[in-house]
């Protein structure tokens, strides 16, 4: 049976591994979850609060990257300055 590709809307066999036109992999309705965007019209105060939360969430990532960079630099530095 032929179905429409979700990317390019071309007709594709439902047993195909990917779309022959655009290469999109078919969605698995059993494992995929629907996504619903509910708040595109954000108020200014809501947007500021969101950006503050994102800023605080980025702090641990920066600490991890800095620590990894310091450890790698400490290990490689003596090896590179022979």
C-alpha positions as CSV (number, residue, x, y, z in Angstrom):
1,X,0.0,0.0,0.0
2,X,1.2,3.5,-0.8
3,X,1.3,6.2,1.8
4,X,2.3,9.9,1.6
5,X,5.8,10.9,2.8
6,X,5.5,13.3,5.7
7,X,8.4,15.4,4.3
8,X,7.8,15.7,0.6
9,X,4.3,14.3,0.3
10,X,5.3,11.8,-2.4
11,X,3.8,8.4,-2.6
12,X,5.9,5.8,-0.8
13,X,5.4,2.1,0.0
14,X,4.5,1.6,3.6
15,X,7.2,-1.0,3.9
16,X,10.0,1.2,2.5
17,X,12.9,1.9,4.8
18,X,13.1,5.5,3.6
19,X,11.5,7.8,1.0
20,X,13.2,7.4,-2.4
21,X,12.6,11.1,-3.2
22,X,13.8,12.9,-0.1
23,X,15.3,10.2,2.1
24,X,13.0,10.7,5.1
25,X,12.7,7.8,7.4
26,X,9.1,6.9,8.0
27,X,7.6,7.7,11.4
28,X,6.8,4.9,13.7
29,X,3.4,5.7,15.2
30,X,3.8,3.2,18.0
31,X,7.1,4.7,19.4
32,X,6.6,8.3,18.4
33,X,4.8,10.8,20.6
34,X,2.7,13.7,19.3
35,X,4.1,17.1,19.9
36,X,1.7,20.0,20.6
37,X,2.9,23.6,20.8
38,X,0.5,25.4,23.0
39,X,2.1,28.8,23.8
40,X,3.6,30.5,20.9
41,X,2.1,33.9,22.0
42,X,4.3,34.4,25.0
43,X,3.9,37.4,27.2
44,X,7.1,39.4,27.8
45,X,7.2,38.5,31.5
46,X,6.9,34.8,30.6
47,X,9.6,35.0,28.0
48,X,12.0,36.7,30.5
49,X,11.3,34.0,33.1
50,X,11.9,31.3,30.5
51,X,15.3,32.9,29.5
52,X,16.3,33.1,33.1
53,X,15.6,29.4,33.6
54,X,17.5,28.5,30.5
55,X,20.5,30.6,31.7
56,X,20.6,28.7,35.0
57,X,20.2,25.4,33.2
58,X,23.3,26.1,31.1
59,X,25.6,26.7,34.1
60,X,26.1,23.0,34.9
61,X,26.9,22.3,31.3
62,X,29.5,25.0,31.2
63,X,31.1,23.6,34.4
64,X,31.3,20.1,32.9
65,X,32.8,21.4,29.7
66,X,35.3,23.6,31.5
67,X,36.3,20.7,33.9
68,X,36.7,18.2,30.9
69,X,38.8,20.8,29.0
70,X,41.0,21.4,32.0
71,X,41.6,17.7,32.6
72,X,42.3,17.0,28.9
73,X,44.6,20.0,28.8
74,X,46.4,18.9,31.9
75,X,47.0,15.4,30.5
76,X,48.0,16.5,27.0
77,X,50.1,19.5,27.9
78,X,53.1,17.5,29.2
79,X,52.8,15.1,26.2
80,X,52.9,17.9,23.7
81,X,55.8,19.9,25.2
82,X,58.5,17.3,25.0
